[in-house]
Amino acid sequence: MKKKNTILTGLAVLLLLIYLIYANKNYDSYKIRVLNLCAIYAVLGLSMNLINGFTGLFSLGHAGFMAVGAYTTALLTMTPQSKEATFFLVPIVEPLAKIQLPFFVALIIGGLLSAMVAFLIGAPTLRLKGDYLAIATLGCSEIIRIVFTQTQNITNGPTGLKSIPNTTNLWWSFGMMVFTILIMVALINSSYGKVFKAIRDDEIAAESMGINLFKHKVLSFVIGAFFAGVGGGLLGNLLGTINPNMFRFTLTFNVLLIIVLGGMGSITGTVISSFIVTAGLEYLRFLDESINLGFIKMEGVAGIRMVVFSTLLMIVVIFFRNGLMGNKEFSWDGFLSLFKRKPFEKKGVQG
């Protein structure tokens, strides 16, 4: 059974590689960017689901961790000439002016700095619960954004960074997505994952069993922030330009929407939802423009795509109250059983 699952997983990865090769050769830049965004939001969704879905912490500070990762990766990958041209009002601090690192190294450093910031935030705030924790983490996220706006000689202030190398491509984004999925699956299936779920289900019972609540909450918070920083770094080097206004609460809300729609506590649901939400928002843009059907012409209304998309989300939430997957995960046995069922087969009735 284990060998069969390994073979099927290997075939799935091979099909993904073939698809990425085909997409790189045949898709235009717009479609490739949408695919990159889908994979990046999958990384961000998984990182937030670890904190909110699996550990049960109501955190709204994700945009701040993304900002740390994005700015760190951008500053460490920009050329000295680009930094000199970008920081024309106030010169960049000397150590950063000459530093240029490979993208992967910069990405990991961005994730580690995000994790460090999360530890500094989590140490005092994770003793709070529920709405109080949400308000505290949201406030910390806004503090990070304001600090980045004011530190002109490091982040270039409200102007932001430009001429960031467009290093992020399908291989980087989907590679990091697969890596994040593997780490999350291994973590959730480990003893630490069982502790996270125990804290989510009942903190009092978990503490009575000898679980150190604070230690494991901080651990979940820091790991989630690391991958949020990595996702932020991928996003910054995909867009080529970033500024503090990108990392407002709206960005956290978009990631929260993905994990709620996919299912709090479901890795599979988060990945599926990230593709649905990201691609859906992009491909509904035609609703904002004029539509000519030949026999009738409808003028576009700015923002109508958000109305339609929100309506579709409401319908999905009404029929799937726990999200698309709930807390279930994809399994090859369950997938193959769909093809083995006989027509009109009912439970308890032999075909």
N, C-alpha and C positions, 0 to 999 in steps of 0.2 A: 504493500500500500504506500509506504513512504517512498519507495523507488518510483512508483507510478506518478506520484505527486511531483517528485523532482524532475522527471522527464517532461511532464506537462508544463511545469513552470519554466523549464529551459526552452521549450518550444514557444511559449508565450513571449519570453524575452527576445527570442530570435525573430518572431513576427514583428515585435516592436522595433527592432533594429532595421528590419527590411522597410517598415513603414517610414521610419525617420529618414532613411536613405532616399526613398521615393519622394517624400515631402521636400527634402532639401533640393532635389533636382527639378521638381515640377511645380511646387507651390510658389506663388508670388510672395513678396516681402510682407504684405498685410496678413496673409494666412499664416505665415511662419511666425509673425509676431503674436498672433492670437494663440497659437499652439504654445509658444514660449510662456505667455501669460498664464495659460491653463496649468502648465506644469509648475510654475513659480507659486501660483495660488494654492496648488496642492501641497507644496512644502509648507507654506504659511498656515494653511488649514490644519495640517497634521500637527504642527507645533502648537497651535492654539488648542486643538482637541485634547492633546496630552494634559494641558493645564485645566481646561474647563470641563472636558468630557470625561476623561478617565480619572482625574483626581478630584473633580467636583469643586474646583476653585473658580469663583466668578471674577475673572481678571479681564480688565479692559485696557491694559497697557501695551498691547502688541505693537501699535504704531511707533511707540518710542523705541522699542527694541529693533524694529525694522530700520528706523532712522539711524541708529548707531551702526548697524551693519552696512547700510547703504553708503553712509559718509566715509566710514573707515575703508571699505573696499575701493571706493572711488578715489580717495586721496592717495591710497597706496599703489594704485595702478596708473594714475595719471602721470604723464611725462613732466619733467621739470619745466619744459617750455610751455606746456599747457597750463601748468600752475601759475607760471609767471604772467601769462596772458589773462588768466581768470581773476587772479588777485591783483587787479590794477588799482583799486582804491587803497587797500591796506595790504602790505606784503604778508605772505604766509610765514608762519614761524619757521625758523631756520632748519630744525631737524626734518620737517616734512617737505621742505622745498626740494631737496635732492633725492629723497627716497622714492624708488620705483621697484615694486615687487611683482612676481608672477601672479596671475589672477587667482589661482587656487590657494596660494599662500595668503594673499590678501583676504580672500573669502573666509578662510579658517580664522584668521586674526579678527575679522569683523564679527564672526560668530562668538569667538571667545570674549571679546570686549562686551558684546551684548549680554553674554552670560554673567560677566563680572558686574555689569550694571544691574542686572536682575537680582543678583545676590545682595547687592547693596540696598536695593529697593525691597526685596522680599524679607530680609532680616527683620525690619521693623513692622512691615505691613501684613505679613502672612499670619500674624496672630489675630487679625481681624477676620470676620466671616461675612458671607453674603453681600448685601448691598454696600456695607461699609468697606469691604475689600475692593469692590468694583470702583467705588468713588476714589479710594486711595490710589489704586493703580492707574485710573484715568488721570488723576491729578499729576502723578509722577510722569506719565507720558507727555502731558502738556508742558511740564517743567523741562523735560528733555528738549522738546521742540523750541521752547523759548530760549533755552541756553544756546542751542544751535543758531538761533536767529541773532543772538547778541555777540557770539564769539566770531567776530569779523576776521581775525587773523588765523583762524583754523578752518572754519566752515564757509567763509565768505559771506556770512550773515544772511539777510533776506534774499540777496541776489542768487545764492546757491552756487552749485558747481556745474560747469559746462565742459564740453570737450572730453567727457569721460569715455574711455575706450569701449566700443561696442563689442565686448568680448563674449557676452552671453549669447549662446546659440542653442539649437535644439539638443545638441549633445550635452552641453553643460546643464541646461534646465531639466531635461528628462533624466540625465544621469544622476543629478542631485535628488530628483523626485524618487527614483528607484532606491537610491541610497537611504533616503529618509524613511521610505516605507519599510525597508529591511531592518533599520535600526528600531523603528517603532514596533514592528511585529516582535522582534527579539526582546525588546524591553517589556512590552505588555505581557508576553508569555513567560517572563521571568518572575522571580519572587518579588522583585520591586513592583512589577505591574500588578500583581495580586494585592500588594499593600496599597498601591494607589487606588485600586477599585474598592478596597475595604474602607479607606478614608472617605471616598465618595459616598458609599452606601450608608455608613454610620460611623461618625467620628468617635462617639462615646464607646461603642463596642470595640472599635479598632484600638483605642487607647487602653481599654481594659485588658486587651490581649497582649499588651506590652509594646505596641507600636509607637515609635517616637513620631508624633504627628508633625511637629515643626520641622524636623530633619527631612522627612520625606516630602513635605509640601515644598520646601526650599529646593530640594533635588528636582522635583517635577518642574518647578518654576524656572530653574536655571537651564535645564535641558530644553524646555520649550523656547526659552529666549535665545538659546544658541541657534536653533534652526530658524527662528524668526530673523535673526541677524544674517544668516546665510541667505534666506529668501530675500531680504532687503538688499543685500549685495548683488544678487542676481538681477533684481529689478532695476537697480541703479545703473548697472553696466549693460542692461538691455535698452533702457530709455536714452542713455547718453547725457542726461541732464537731470539734476535733482535740486529741490529747494525745500525749506522747512514746511511750507504750506501743503506739500504732498502728504505729510505724515500727521494729519489731523485725525480726529475721532472717526471720520467717515471711513478711513482705511481700515481701522479696527472693526467697524461695523460690517464692512464687506466680508472680512474673514470670518466674523461671527456668523454672518448669514450663511456662509458655506457650511460650517460645521453643524448649524441647527438644521439646515435643509437636508444634509447628508445623514445626520444622526449623531447625537452626542454620545461618544464612546464607540464609534465605528470608523476604523481606518478605511475600509472599502467605501463607505458612504461619503467620507470626506473627499476622497479622490474623485469619485463619480460626480459629486456636487460641484467641485471646483471646475470641472470641465463644462458642466451644464450652465452654471452661473456666469462664468467668464465668457464662454462662447455665446450664450444667450444674450448677454448685454451688448456684445459687439454686433451680432448678426441681426438684431432688431433695430439697428440704426436707420434702416430704410424707412421706418415709420415716422422719423423726424423730417423726412424729405417729401417732396411732392411725388405722388403715385399716379401714373397714367395707365389706366387699364384699357384704353382705346375708346370705350363707350362712356367712360366717366373719368374725370380727373379730380383727385383729392389733394388739397393743399396740405403740406406738412405742418405739424404743430410741434414746436420745440418742447421736448420733455415727454412726448406721448409714449415713447418706448419704455420709459420708466414706469408709466401708469400701467401699460400692458404687462410688462414683466412682473410688476408687483402683484397684479391680479392673478397671474399664473402661479406665482409663489403662494399666494393665499389659498388657491384651490388645492395645490399640492399639500400644504400644511394641514388643511381641513381633512383631507383623505388619508394623509400619512402623518399623524400627530407626533410620532416619535422620529420623524425624518424618513428619508427614502429607505434606509437600511436599519433604523432603530439602533440597537447595539449588536447587530449581527455582522458577521464577516463572510467574505467570499471563501468558498471551499470548492475544490475540484469535485469532491463526491457529490455535493449539492448541485453543482453545475451539470455534471454528467447525468444525475438522476432526472433532470428535466427532459432528457432525450429518451429515457427508459420507460417513462409513464405511458400507459396505454390510453387510448381515447376513452373518455367517459369513465375512467377509473375513479372510484370513490374510496374513501377511507373505510376499512372494515369489509369491503366487498371484493371478492376475488374475481379477476378478469376471466 
